[in-house]
């Protein structure tokens, strides 16, 4: 398995491509790329939260309201540690890593 830093680099590359697709109005492609990035970094609370910020925006644009509700619920429960909880149960060893700590 790649390190979280390597996966984060790949996720950032995917996010860059997704943002370009969004700017071009290609929200389906953006959704695909954002989802791929999300799946790489779910075990890192900070990056997982950032992934849902991107997904929230795209899910709204494509009318994917079921997932949009999930994105907003995760956002609302973030202060309670929902992203850390997902990281903890992923059992990849990333939980608690300084690189993955959320700022607030």
Phi, psi and omega in degrees: 000140177292157175288164179297326179295320178292317179294324178295320178298314178297317179299318179297322177296318178296318178298320178299315178295321180294319179296324176295316178299318177300315181298331178273358180082011180266076187288332178294315177295319178299316178301314180301313182292317178297322179293319178298317178297315179306313184294336178286331193236019181303335183275001180245105189309313183298313182287326178297317178297316178299322179299320181286337173295314178297312182297324178303314181296314183287320179300324176296315183296323183265001178075027179271072191289333177298312178289329178298321177298316178299315179302316181290321178297317177298319178299315182293325182268000179305317179299340179271358175094023182299322180289324175293323179298314177299316179299316180301314184280352178287337176056037178261356181089001181274337182307128177087354179295136181304323180302331187258358182290134176282150181276335177178000000 
